[in-house]
Amino acid sequence: MRLSSVLAGAAIFLVPSSSALNILMNNDDGFGSGNLRETYRLLKEEGHNVWIVAPATKQSGQGGRSEFTTEANLTAPSQYDLIPAGEPSIGSDPHDSHIWYYNGTPAACTFVALDYVLPRFADFKVPDLVVTGPNYGTNLGPFVWTLSGTAGAAYAATHRSVPAIAVSASNKEIPYFDIHNETNPATWAAEVSVKVIKAFIDSVPEGGPILPLGYGATVNLPELTGDDSELEYVQTRMTGSAHVNEAVLDPEKGTFTWENIKPYAAGVNTCVNGNCAMEGETHAVENGAVSISVYTVDYTAPSTRNTKNIMERLKPLAGWK
């Protein structure tokens, strides 16, 4: 489905009448990410009150793992040597008091933001919205979704009843201090990200909800050229042309690496719930579109014939009727 707007349903988080939100940002690429800082800048230019609490170092591939440092101080410099070793394991950027680092996983950063940074240092305790990313590299399909730290930071917020949007882009890593103009992939990714975020916000009736309770969204961007006037925005599902890894042995080194298994694995692409005719996000992005997939935290107990048959088989276990 090609989208002209993004709709939302009922929830407990309501958009202020001014549509100026309190937004928390996070990622798995580190608090010095060019993608993160450019999106932060543009959201602030939109009039939002934006705070960043993101990992002190790159934390890609951590998924929803919530690991808190046991060290009160950094044992090594932070990303890009922005904070020297020996400084506290949590703190603000010396140049911007709204940008914080924490030496933990992305999901842990979400919790530290909600339970420490925002209540103590911000002018709000609970954000209206959490935005994670834009990630360096897309996070397409169910398998990668569970691995992504950018995703983990988002669904950690959803679990805590805060609406969340995870964004992943196709550009390469760039430090924020290496961005000197607005003609670069990081800024282009930020511009499209903010366009999608703005669609979520602006499409909500005055005083209405951003996302239903327990719902979030994941957005994946194709390679961008700086002209997004012809971009298609596609409602997608995670399954459908999605990849999953296989282990590949290097016989000379005796070590393993990964590759995407070919042909597509049936397990990761099995449609269990929802509209099975909907386009997969992998296919959409590989064909130059922006994918927008809705996720929920309740992915258990599907109401299907297969579920019923499985539980029927277990009836003798406890004498179920």
Beta strands, then each sheet from edge to edge (+ up, - down):
strand 1: 22-26
strand 2: 49-55
strand 3: 90-93
strand 4: 96-102
strand 5: 129-136
strand 6: 164-169
strand 7: 215-220
strand 8: 233-236
strand 9: 245-250
strand 10: 255-260
strand 11: 290-296
sheet 1: 3+ 4- 2- 1- 5- 6- 7- 11+ 8+
sheet 2: 9+ 10-
end
